[in-house]
Amino acid sequence: MKSANEAVVDLTDLLPAQRSLRVAVVTETYPPEINGVALSLAKLVEGMISRGHEIQLVRPRQTPSPQAQHSEGLQEMLMRGLPIPRYPQLRLGLPAKSALVAAWQKRRPDLVHIATEGPLGWSALQAARKLRLPVSSEFRTNFHAYSAHYGLGWLNRTIAAYLRKFHNQAGLTMVPTEALREQLAQLGFERLSVVGRGVDTRRFDPARRDAGVRQRWGVQPSDPVLLYVGRLAAEKNLGLLITAYQAMAQQQARLRLVVVGDGPSADELRRRCPSAIMLGMQSGLELATTYASADLFLFPSVTETFGNVTPEALASGLAFVAYEHAAAQELVCHGDNGLLAPLHDEDAFVRRACDALDRWQPDSPMRLAARRSMLARDWHSILEQVEDRWWSAIGSVDPQRRRGVAGWAVQA
């Protein structure tokens, strides 16, 4: 029997705040490549390392002689790859099942997280299944929707079937919106879980507006600037961007179009819209300054799974116009922090774009609401969601392991 003065020790107080995981993250795109998948995945990796997890990053070798990074919490495993047709700056990972099996037998990860569905992703899936490792995946790109824009519409069902087969072998698949979850569920995808995307509101901030940048664009303080950020490719529906801009310019002659990005449609865009200010690829603070120095943002794409430019433009306080689709459907309240058009209704999209000209001033209620609406979508909450899904995937393989007190794995 304990004496009255004897302290009672709660052993849970001695546990660390979080049990760290060793996660193999497999992707066929990563910075310095600039695209939505690469940049948001880098945020995920950096965030998980900051939360005490150990990440093995498996990705294609990006240059002839790169050096794999090895730092606290991060180990890179560089694989063979080939340039992607029409996107030579991107690499397609080659099959590597044997190499992955050997590496993971030597040091077994708690989980394999697969971000892309190419040959490297498929190899990782098969290697993980052979070793009975838990797997989570992400649905980040509508490859089956893109096929119609490259004369491959007849492959739509085949690509969708491959993607379904791929993701249904994972313990769970993360999708960025509820609408996409419903769409994929109707196509037979299983174990889908909605996890949103965060935005860095300290980087994407109206306070970064730069009069000098606007002056280099050749615009006056009273001139509205329309911005587009994204890949310059057929699947981005750039023809509608030009149509909307031309309609807006008829109402506001001093409107200027600024385009950030590159891709196979860049020359066509220059030809069809010679007055556009083409800035090429941007990232980091340069991109954030461009956002803040503009006034309006059009996003005509109908093929996105999410569209990271949506929260970036909203956080930057721009008058925003998009289809009621993907991230815009989730994040925009029509008439409050942006304007939405019914999906595929091009006439309505152009009307919404023209309506936005009444709201382009920096102090307009819509632009202020756009900024406010993003302040709560920080990466911290997103990382917590991903962490929970990773534990769910681990539990799907080993039900005795679950997330317990203070984040420790305990026996069920």
C-alpha positions as CSV (number, residue, x, y, z in Angstrom):
1,M,0.0,0.0,0.0
2,K,1.3,3.5,-1.0
3,S,1.9,6.0,1.8
4,A,-0.1,9.2,1.8
5,N,3.0,11.2,0.8
6,E,4.1,8.9,-2.0
7,A,3.7,10.5,-5.4
8,V,1.7,8.7,-8.1
9,V,3.5,8.7,-11.4
10,D,1.4,8.6,-14.6
11,L,3.6,6.7,-17.1
12,T,1.9,8.5,-20.0
13,D,3.6,11.7,-18.9
14,L,6.9,10.1,-19.7
15,L,6.0,9.3,-23.3
16,P,7.2,11.6,-26.0
17,A,4.6,13.9,-27.5
18,Q,4.7,12.0,-30.8
19,R,5.9,8.6,-32.0
20,S,8.0,9.2,-35.1
21,L,7.4,7.2,-38.3
22,R,9.9,6.2,-41.0
23,V,8.0,6.8,-44.2
24,A,9.2,6.1,-47.8
25,V,7.7,8.8,-50.0
26,V,7.7,7.9,-53.7
27,T,7.2,10.5,-56.4
28,E,8.2,11.1,-60.0
29,T,8.3,14.9,-59.5
30,Y,9.9,17.1,-56.9
31,P,11.6,20.5,-56.7
32,P,13.5,22.0,-58.4
33,E,10.8,21.0,-60.8
34,I,8.0,23.5,-60.7
35,N,4.5,22.2,-60.7
36,G,1.7,21.8,-58.2
37,V,2.4,18.2,-57.3
38,A,6.1,18.8,-56.7
39,L,5.7,22.0,-54.7
40,S,2.9,20.7,-52.4
41,L,4.7,17.4,-51.9
42,A,7.8,19.3,-50.8
43,K,5.7,21.1,-48.3
44,L,4.4,17.7,-47.0
45,V,7.9,16.3,-46.7
46,E,9.4,19.4,-45.0
47,G,6.4,19.5,-42.6
48,M,6.6,15.9,-41.6
49,I,10.3,16.2,-41.0
50,S,9.6,19.2,-38.7
51,R,7.1,17.0,-36.8
52,G,9.9,14.5,-36.0
53,H,9.2,11.9,-38.7
54,E,12.0,10.4,-40.9
55,I,11.4,10.5,-44.6
56,Q,13.1,8.4,-47.3
57,L,12.4,10.3,-50.5
58,V,12.4,8.0,-53.6
59,R,12.4,9.9,-56.9
60,P,14.0,10.0,-60.3
61,R,17.5,11.5,-60.8
62,Q,16.8,14.9,-62.2
63,T,20.1,16.0,-63.7
64,P,23.1,14.1,-65.2
65,S,25.0,14.1,-61.9
66,P,22.8,15.1,-58.9
67,Q,23.8,14.5,-55.3
68,A,21.3,12.7,-53.1
69,Q,20.4,14.7,-50.1
70,H,21.0,13.3,-46.7
71,S,20.2,15.4,-43.7
72,E,18.5,15.1,-40.3
73,G,15.1,13.4,-41.1
74,L,15.7,13.1,-44.8
75,Q,17.4,10.4,-47.0
76,E,17.0,10.5,-50.7
77,M,17.1,7.5,-53.0
78,L,17.6,8.6,-56.6
79,M,16.4,6.3,-59.3
80,R,16.7,6.1,-63.1
81,G,14.3,8.2,-65.2
82,L,13.6,9.4,-68.7
83,P,12.3,12.9,-69.9
84,I,8.5,13.0,-70.4
85,P,7.5,13.8,-74.0
86,R,6.6,17.4,-74.4
87,Y,7.8,18.1,-70.9
88,P,11.6,17.4,-71.1
89,Q,12.2,19.3,-67.8
90,L,10.2,16.5,-66.0
91,R,11.4,12.9,-65.5
92,L,9.4,9.7,-65.7
93,G,10.7,7.1,-63.2
94,L,11.6,3.7,-64.6
95,P,10.6,0.4,-63.0
96,A,12.7,-0.4,-59.9
97,K,10.9,-3.1,-57.9
98,S,14.1,-5.1,-57.2
99,A,16.0,-2.1,-56.0
100,L,13.2,-1.0,-53.7
101,V,12.7,-4.5,-52.3
102,A,16.4,-4.7,-51.5
103,A,16.5,-1.2,-49.9
104,W,13.4,-1.8,-47.8
105,Q,14.5,-5.3,-46.7
106,K,17.7,-3.6,-45.4
107,R,15.8,-0.9,-43.6
108,R,12.1,-1.4,-43.4
109,P,9.8,1.7,-43.4
110,D,6.7,1.9,-41.3
111,L,4.8,3.0,-44.4
112,V,5.2,3.6,-48.1
113,H,3.4,6.7,-49.4
114,I,3.0,6.9,-53.2
115,A,2.3,10.3,-54.7
116,T,2.4,9.5,-58.4
117,E,1.2,6.5,-60.5
118,G,4.0,6.2,-63.0
119,P,6.3,3.2,-63.5
120,L,8.3,4.1,-60.3
121,G,5.1,4.4,-58.3
122,W,3.9,1.0,-59.6
123,S,7.2,-0.5,-58.7
124,A,6.9,0.9,-55.2
125,L,3.4,-0.5,-54.9
126,Q,4.5,-4.0,-55.9
127,A,7.6,-3.9,-53.7
128,A,5.5,-2.8,-50.7
129,R,3.0,-5.6,-51.3
130,K,5.8,-8.2,-51.6
131,L,7.2,-7.1,-48.2
132,R,3.7,-6.6,-46.7
133,L,4.3,-2.9,-46.0
134,P,1.4,-0.5,-45.4
135,V,0.7,1.7,-48.4
136,S,-1.0,5.1,-48.7
137,S,-1.4,6.9,-52.0
138,E,-2.6,10.2,-53.4
139,F,-4.8,11.0,-56.4
140,R,-3.2,14.2,-57.6
141,T,-3.6,14.3,-61.4
142,N,-6.5,13.6,-63.7
143,F,-4.5,11.7,-66.3
144,H,-7.6,10.1,-67.7
145,A,-9.2,13.6,-68.2
146,Y,-6.0,14.9,-69.8
147,S,-6.1,12.3,-72.5
148,A,-8.8,14.0,-74.5
149,H,-6.6,17.1,-74.9
150,Y,-3.8,15.1,-76.6
151,G,-5.8,13.1,-79.1
152,L,-5.9,10.1,-76.8
153,G,-9.5,10.3,-75.7
154,W,-9.9,6.7,-76.8
155,L,-7.6,5.7,-74.0
156,N,-9.7,7.4,-71.3
157,R,-11.3,4.1,-70.0
158,T,-8.0,2.3,-70.1
159,I,-6.2,5.0,-68.1
160,A,-9.0,5.2,-65.6
161,A,-8.9,1.4,-65.2
162,Y,-5.2,1.5,-64.5
163,L,-5.6,4.2,-62.0
164,R,-8.4,2.4,-60.2
165,K,-6.3,-0.8,-60.1
166,F,-3.3,1.1,-58.8
167,H,-5.1,3.0,-56.0
168,N,-7.3,0.1,-54.9
169,Q,-4.2,-1.8,-53.9
170,A,-3.3,0.9,-51.3
171,G,-4.6,0.9,-47.8
172,L,-6.2,4.3,-48.5
173,T,-6.0,7.0,-51.2
174,M,-6.1,10.6,-50.2
175,V,-8.0,13.0,-52.5
176,P,-8.1,16.8,-52.1
177,T,-11.9,17.5,-52.3
178,E,-15.2,15.8,-51.5
179,A,-16.4,16.3,-55.0
180,L,-13.4,14.3,-56.4
181,R,-14.0,11.6,-53.7
182,E,-17.6,11.2,-55.0
183,Q,-16.5,11.1,-58.6
184,L,-13.8,8.5,-58.0
185,A,-16.1,6.4,-55.8
186,Q,-18.6,6.2,-58.7
187,L,-15.7,4.9,-60.9
188,G,-15.0,2.1,-58.4
189,F,-12.2,3.6,-56.4
190,E,-12.1,2.3,-52.8
191,R,-10.9,3.5,-49.4
192,L,-10.9,7.2,-50.4
193,S,-10.2,9.8,-47.8
194,V,-10.4,13.6,-48.2
195,V,-7.4,15.6,-47.2
196,G,-7.2,19.2,-48.2
197,R,-4.2,21.3,-49.2
198,G,-2.6,24.1,-47.2
199,V,-1.4,27.5,-48.3
200,D,1.5,29.6,-46.9
201,T,-0.4,32.8,-46.0
202,R,2.8,34.4,-44.8
203,R,4.3,34.0,-48.3
204,F,1.2,34.6,-50.3
205,D,0.2,38.0,-48.8
206,P,-1.3,41.2,-50.3
207,A,1.4,43.1,-48.3
208,R,3.9,41.9,-50.9
209,R,2.4,44.2,-53.6
210,D,5.3,45.9,-55.3
211,A,4.9,49.2,-57.3
212,G,8.3,48.6,-58.9
213,V,7.2,45.2,-60.3
214,R,4.0,46.8,-61.7
215,Q,6.1,49.6,-63.2
216,R,8.3,47.0,-65.0
217,W,5.1,45.5,-66.4
218,G,4.4,49.0,-67.9
219,V,1.1,49.5,-65.9
220,Q,0.0,52.5,-63.9
221,P,-1.3,52.4,-60.3
222,S,-4.8,52.8,-61.6
223,D,-4.5,50.0,-64.3
224,P,-6.0,46.7,-63.4
225,V,-3.8,43.6,-63.9
226,L,-5.3,40.2,-64.7
227,L,-3.1,37.2,-63.8
228,Y,-2.9,33.6,-64.9
229,V,-0.5,31.2,-63.2
230,G,-0.1,27.6,-64.4
231,R,1.2,25.2,-66.9
232,L,0.7,26.5,-70.5
233,A,-0.8,23.3,-72.0
234,A,-4.0,22.2,-73.8
235,E,-5.6,20.7,-70.7
236,K,-5.6,24.1,-68.9
237,N,-8.3,25.5,-71.3
238,L,-6.2,28.6,-72.2
239,G,-8.5,29.4,-75.2
240,L,-11.1,30.5,-72.7
241,L,-8.6,32.6,-70.8
242,I,-7.9,34.5,-74.0
243,T,-11.6,34.9,-74.8
244,A,-12.4,36.1,-71.3
245,Y,-9.5,38.6,-71.3
246,Q,-10.6,40.0,-74.7
247,A,-14.1,40.5,-73.4
248,M,-12.8,42.2,-70.3
249,A,-10.5,44.5,-72.3
250,Q,-13.5,45.7,-74.3
251,Q,-14.9,47.1,-71.0
252,Q,-11.6,48.2,-69.5
253,A,-9.1,49.2,-72.1
254,R,-6.2,49.6,-69.7
255,L,-6.5,46.0,-68.5
256,R,-3.2,44.1,-68.8
257,L,-2.8,40.3,-68.8
258,V,0.2,38.8,-67.0
259,V,1.0,35.1,-67.5
260,V,3.3,33.0,-65.3
261,G,4.3,29.5,-66.5
262,D,5.6,27.6,-69.4
263,G,4.7,24.6,-71.5
264,P,3.9,23.4,-75.0
265,S,1.2,26.0,-75.6
266,A,3.4,29.0,-74.7
267,D,4.1,30.0,-78.4
268,E,0.4,29.7,-79.3
269,L,-0.6,31.9,-76.4
270,R,2.0,34.5,-77.5
271,R,0.6,34.4,-81.1
272,R,-3.0,34.7,-80.1
273,C,-2.4,37.3,-77.4
274,P,0.7,39.3,-78.3
275,S,-0.1,42.0,-75.6
276,A,0.2,39.5,-72.8
277,I,3.2,39.9,-70.5
278,M,4.8,36.5,-70.4
279,L,7.0,36.0,-67.3
280,G,7.9,32.4,-67.7
281,M,8.3,30.1,-64.7
282,Q,8.4,31.6,-61.2
283,S,8.5,30.3,-57.7
284,G,9.1,31.3,-54.1
285,L,9.0,35.0,-53.1
286,E,9.2,36.1,-56.8
287,L,5.9,34.3,-57.5
288,A,4.3,35.6,-54.3
289,T,5.2,39.1,-55.3
290,T,3.7,38.7,-58.7
291,Y,0.4,37.4,-57.2
292,A,0.3,40.4,-54.8
293,S,1.1,42.9,-57.5
294,A,-1.8,41.8,-59.7
295,D,-5.6,42.5,-59.1
296,L,-7.6,39.8,-60.8
297,F,-7.1,36.1,-61.3
298,L,-8.8,33.8,-63.9
299,F,-8.6,30.0,-63.7
300,P,-10.4,28.4,-66.6
301,S,-9.2,24.8,-66.1
302,V,-11.7,21.9,-65.9
303,T,-9.2,19.1,-65.4
304,E,-7.7,19.9,-62.0
305,T,-7.9,17.5,-59.0
306,F,-7.4,20.6,-56.8
307,G,-5.4,23.5,-58.3
308,N,-2.9,25.0,-55.8
309,V,-3.1,28.3,-57.6
310,T,-6.6,28.8,-56.2
311,P,-5.7,29.1,-52.5
312,E,-2.5,31.0,-53.5
313,A,-4.6,33.6,-55.4
314,L,-7.2,33.9,-52.7
315,A,-4.5,34.3,-50.0
316,S,-3.0,37.0,-52.1
317,G,-6.3,38.9,-52.0
318,L,-7.1,38.8,-55.8
319,A,-10.5,39.1,-57.4
320,F,-10.9,35.4,-58.3
321,V,-12.9,33.8,-61.1
322,A,-13.1,30.0,-61.8
323,Y,-15.4,27.2,-62.6
324,E,-17.4,25.6,-59.7
325,H,-14.9,22.8,-59.7
326,A,-12.0,21.3,-57.7
327,A,-10.4,23.7,-55.1
328,A,-12.6,26.6,-56.2
329,Q,-15.8,24.6,-55.4
330,E,-14.4,23.9,-51.9
331,L,-12.9,27.3,-51.1
332,V,-15.0,29.9,-52.9
333,C,-18.4,31.2,-51.8
334,H,-19.8,32.8,-54.9
335,G,-20.2,36.5,-54.6
336,D,-18.3,36.6,-51.3
337,N,-14.6,35.8,-51.8
338,G,-14.8,35.0,-55.5
339,L,-17.0,34.4,-58.5
340,L,-17.9,30.9,-59.8
341,A,-19.3,29.8,-63.1
342,P,-21.2,26.5,-63.7
343,L,-18.8,23.8,-64.9
344,H,-18.2,23.9,-68.7
345,D,-20.5,27.0,-69.2
346,E,-18.0,29.1,-71.1
347,D,-20.5,32.0,-71.6
348,A,-21.1,32.2,-67.8
349,F,-17.3,32.1,-67.2
350,V,-16.8,35.1,-69.5
351,R,-19.7,37.0,-67.8
352,R,-18.2,36.3,-64.3
353,A,-14.8,37.6,-65.6
354,C,-16.4,40.8,-66.8
355,D,-18.3,41.1,-63.5
356,A,-15.0,40.9,-61.6
357,L,-13.9,44.2,-63.2
358,D,-16.3,45.9,-60.7
359,R,-14.3,44.3,-57.8
360,W,-10.6,44.7,-58.9
361,Q,-9.7,47.6,-56.5
362,P,-7.4,46.4,-53.7
363,D,-9.9,47.5,-51.0
364,S,-12.9,45.9,-52.5
365,P,-14.9,43.7,-50.1
366,M,-14.4,40.6,-52.3
367,R,-10.6,40.9,-52.3
368,L,-10.5,41.5,-48.6
369,A,-12.8,38.4,-48.0
370,A,-10.6,36.3,-50.3
371,R,-7.6,37.0,-48.0
372,R,-9.6,36.3,-44.8
373,S,-11.0,33.1,-46.1
374,M,-7.5,31.5,-46.4
375,L,-6.0,32.5,-43.0
376,A,-7.2,29.3,-41.3
377,R,-5.9,26.9,-44.0
378,D,-2.4,26.6,-42.7
379,W,-0.2,23.6,-43.3
380,H,-0.2,22.6,-39.7
381,S,-3.7,21.3,-39.8
382,I,-3.1,19.6,-43.1
383,L,-0.1,17.8,-41.8
384,E,-2.1,16.5,-38.8
385,Q,-4.7,15.1,-41.2
386,V,-2.0,13.3,-43.3
387,E,-0.4,11.9,-40.2
388,D,-3.8,10.5,-39.1
389,R,-4.3,8.9,-42.5
390,W,-0.8,7.3,-42.4
391,W,-1.7,5.7,-39.1
392,S,-5.0,4.4,-40.6
393,A,-3.0,2.8,-43.5
394,I,-0.6,1.2,-41.0
395,G,-3.6,-0.2,-39.1
396,S,-5.1,-1.6,-42.3
397,V,-2.1,-4.0,-42.6
398,D,-1.5,-4.6,-38.8
399,P,-4.8,-4.0,-36.9
400,Q,-2.9,-4.4,-33.6
401,R,-1.0,-1.2,-34.3
402,R,-3.1,1.9,-33.8
403,R,-2.4,5.5,-32.7
404,G,-2.5,5.5,-28.9
405,V,-1.9,7.9,-26.0
406,A,0.4,10.8,-27.0
407,G,0.8,9.4,-30.5
408,W,2.5,6.1,-29.5
409,A,1.7,2.9,-31.3
410,V,0.0,0.6,-28.8
411,Q,-1.5,-2.9,-28.9
412,A,-5.2,-3.1,-29.5
